């Protein structure tokens, strides 16, 4: 660590706000000639006396979590890695599920709910009162509901209030939501309040991590193509809306430091025309995309369920693709989105405790129990 890194990462209350853990020191005001004059090893921390008179404080627990190991940074190449996860087999008899009353009253049950979502990519919540207020409260048990051009908390029917295929009665193939956002929502919840005068509308889930794992086994080069080739997306159905992400994004988002798949962005409905690529790149991408599309339509990866009033479905929109079968009649659905950062923040604190999370801020070292690796 150079002198700028040493000083700007000082853990004393003058350099780091104790309440928010935000830096107070101006990194770029540090004079390049400043250096360490003396080092004092105390029982709980190291004290460094700098030549400008500042006394830097560095707890041993913080130093252990931020040991600077010099490594050769590699560029991404397929096949990439996966975090630990379990993928649901459509032949299984039961789904991951929790009880509404327990989740709403007990933080231990809330943590179990989060564990199920993170492990399987989805979870059902049983015993939800069949009203929008109770469903809204369930979402807010996680964090604040993300407000988008669809509103905050949804309570809708298939009346095309918003010009989007989700607001029709048509079949919807497996896709992720918010591909047109720079930061797609992480969690998505649906609760069917009623379905009258018709039938159909079965819900579809596909594990994008499982599909990517299958692709890696069958054709690793295709994985590399979907991770390297960026695509444009948009949402522009309504007159006052024309949303595009700040930058184009690949189908497989790979963490640059961990070489780990952490997000799948797949929505052929919202993919815009791409112009900045040549014929060879087009052929490579379409071949890979076609392969992926074939995988997600295989019976052994498609999870079909029929939602019922009183049971809510929540899933990880960064991992699970969702869709539905065509339906007739009138369905009333409610639900909403939760941001990634808010969900993961709550999850880390519940799972590891605030002290351990704070000690590992910015730590991407591979060891079991590192809360920062909970992506």
Secondary structure, DSSP 8 states (H G I E B T S, - for coil): --HHHHHHT--STTTB-TTT--B-S-GGGS-TT--EEEEEE-SSEEEEEETTS-EEEEEHHHHHHT-----------SS-B--S-----TT-S---EEEHHHHHH-HHHHHHHHHHHHHHSEEEEES--SSHHHHHHHHHTTS--B-BTTBSSEEE-SS-SSSSGGGSSS-EEEE-S-TTSSS--SEEEEEEEEEES--B--EEEEEHHHHHHHHHHH-HHHHHHHHH--B-B-B--STT--B--SS-B-SEEE-TTT-BEEEE---TTTB----S--HHHHHHHHHHHHHHHHHHTSTTTEEEE---TTEEEEEETTTEEEEE--B-SEEEEEEEEE-HHHHHHHHHHHHH-HHHHHHTTT-----TT-GGG--
